[in-house]
Amino acid sequence: MSSSTLQAFLAEHGAVRTRVVDDHMFAVDQPGRPPATFRLQLFTAPGLRPVAVATQTVMEGPTLVNAAEEYATEVWRRHCAESAEPPIWIQHQLLPCGRLDHLALVTFTQTGAFNIHTPKWKRVSDLQLAELVGGPVDVDRGVGYRPRPPEPEPQPYYRLMWVARLPRPEPFRQDECMSAGLGWQRLARQLAPRTIVRDCCWYHGGNWHRAAAAVIRLVRRAQRDGVAVEDVHQAVLDAAEGEGMSEWEVDAVASLASLADAIQVTRFAGWRTTSYINGQHRAQAMLEAGVRCTVTVDWKYP
């Protein structure tokens, strides 16, 4: 929208309106998530198209930019359902960086009742908004704003994982002794495991069958003893050292039990995983050795 088109639009629709809604916590439901919120001010007058002013700050759900169509449709449906067009939509997005801290007129393409898409933004001034509704508008978030309480932190837990079902690793800085994944060979190694120890790198320097079996056993013992999840790593380390394991085995077991250093993969979709957060080299070494099971760390989101 050009400046001349904007001026023509404001001249066509500008008139004295009355603020009939000032909802400081207008909420739009989000399936499976807390409602998105923003301050809604609605200005109306007989025979005129309503004007909606939406003001939103951070941590209120999808921004006014990302969910413009959804938010405008919800206001239209709830407060202006008798109107053939959506309300004139003015947004004020408050962000710490100040990048979008200005008023914007948002226009849409309409293809039916409560069906709008393709938003376009044009910056407007406080004075232009005042001319549109016939008086000054409070564009702050409002005294009725209630910040959303912080979301609970995700909690870690240990997960027993079949090594053959781990994602395809892509090790880096180990080109000489580690290829990327094994393809069909990962199943063959499950049928014919290997215990060969090599001196090419730390990852091939010990017996992963023994390390994986030990970490599973020691993590389970700690859990049976009621050890808090954040203390399991230290309990496993102490037990591994107490059993007289080799230095390599202690390091391997401790790394697999560490919440910070364990093998972690992205969330599962059915039986498939997508990529690693951590642990590609150890996963590659265990796949090459044909290890059956190991301990991984996942996170439970409230």
Disulfide bonds with the S-S distance in Angstrom:
none
